[in-house]
Amino acid sequence: MKENNIIKDKSFSFAIRVVQMFKYLQDEKKEFVLSKQLLRSGTSIGALIREAEHAQSKADFIHKMSIALKEANETEYWLVLLYKTEYIQANAYDSISKDAVELLKMLISIVKTSKNNG
């Protein structure tokens, strides 16, 4: 359960960073399509983790965490695309991408462990 608290905190902090990047992309870069995709997937990670806290069963928990994993993977895609299309600079990409990859690794571990312990 302790790891769940860590991932809950990290996913919330990540969502804040995504919202800040969304605002930057909209206000400074006038980018409205990719930024919304990033906002949607990047903030849903934490929301799904929160949902999983009160899952109705172990299968429901695994399902919600698996969807969070998919959203984290999608978020990393949007970050790479924004970087490769020069909407975000290397330093911003490196920083937020590191957090996205950390979330991905944690979610992979939680999903695998949950599946193997049942």
C-alpha positions in Angstrom: 0.0 0.0 0.0 2.9 2.4 0.7 3.9 2.2 -3.0 0.4 3.2 -3.9 0.7 6.4 -1.8 4.0 7.2 -3.6 2.5 6.7 -7.0 -0.6 8.7 -5.9 1.6 11.6 -4.9 3.9 11.4 -8.0 0.9 11.1 -10.4 -0.7 14.2 -8.8 2.6 16.2 -9.1 2.9 15.0 -12.7 -0.6 16.2 -13.4 0.2 19.6 -12.1 3.3 19.8 -14.4 1.1 18.7 -17.4 -1.4 21.4 -16.6 1.4 24.0 -16.5 2.8 22.7 -19.8 -0.7 22.8 -21.3 -1.0 26.5 -20.3 2.4 27.3 -21.7 1.6 25.6 -25.0 -1.7 27.3 -25.3 -0.6 30.8 -24.2 3.0 31.0 -25.6 3.0 28.6 -28.5 -0.6 28.9 -29.6 -0.8 25.1 -29.9 -4.3 23.8 -29.2 -4.6 20.3 -30.5 -1.6 18.3 -29.2 -1.6 20.2 -25.9 -5.2 19.1 -25.2 -4.2 15.5 -25.9 -1.4 15.8 -23.5 -3.7 17.4 -20.9 -6.2 14.6 -21.2 -3.8 11.7 -21.0 -1.4 13.3 -18.5 -4.1 14.1 -16.0 -6.0 10.9 -16.3 -3.1 8.9 -14.9 -3.6 10.2 -11.4 -7.4 10.1 -11.7 -7.3 6.4 -12.6 -4.8 5.7 -9.7 -7.3 7.4 -7.4 -10.1 5.3 -8.8 -8.1 2.2 -8.2 -7.8 3.0 -4.5 -11.4 2.1 -4.1 -11.6 -0.7 -6.6 -14.4 -3.2 -6.1 -12.1 -6.2 -6.5 -8.5 -7.1 -7.3 -9.5 -7.5 -10.9 -11.0 -4.0 -10.9 -7.8 -2.6 -9.3 -5.6 -4.3 -11.9 -7.9 -3.0 -14.7 -7.8 0.6 -13.5 -4.0 0.5 -13.0 -3.6 -1.0 -16.4 -5.6 1.8 -18.0 -3.4 4.3 -16.0 -0.4 2.5 -17.5 -1.8 3.0 -21.0 -2.5 6.7 -20.3 1.1 7.1 -19.1 2.4 5.5 -22.3 0.2 7.7 -24.4 1.4 10.8 -22.5 5.0 9.9 -23.2 4.0 9.7 -26.9 2.6 13.3 -26.8 5.6 14.6 -25.0 8.0 13.1 -27.7 5.8 14.5 -30.4 5.8 17.9 -28.9 9.5 17.8 -28.5 10.2 16.5 -32.0 7.9 19.2 -33.5 9.8 21.8 -31.5 6.9 23.0 -29.4 8.9 22.2 -26.2 12.7 22.6 -25.7 15.0 19.7 -24.8 15.4 20.8 -21.1 11.6 20.9 -20.6 11.2 17.6 -22.4 14.0 15.8 -20.5 12.6 16.9 -17.2 8.9 16.0 -17.7 9.7 12.9 -19.7 11.9 11.6 -16.8 8.8 11.9 -14.6 6.6 10.1 -17.2 9.0 7.2 -17.5 9.2 6.9 -13.7 5.4 6.7 -13.6 5.4 4.1 -16.4 7.9 1.9 -14.5 6.0 2.1 -11.3 2.7 1.3 -13.0 4.3 -1.7 -14.8 5.6 -3.0 -11.5 2.3 -2.6 -9.7 0.3 -4.3 -12.5 2.8 -7.2 -12.8 3.0 -7.7 -9.0 -0.8 -7.5 -8.7 -1.3 -10.1 -11.4 1.3 -12.4 -10.0 0.0 -12.3 -6.5 -3.4 -13.5 -7.3 
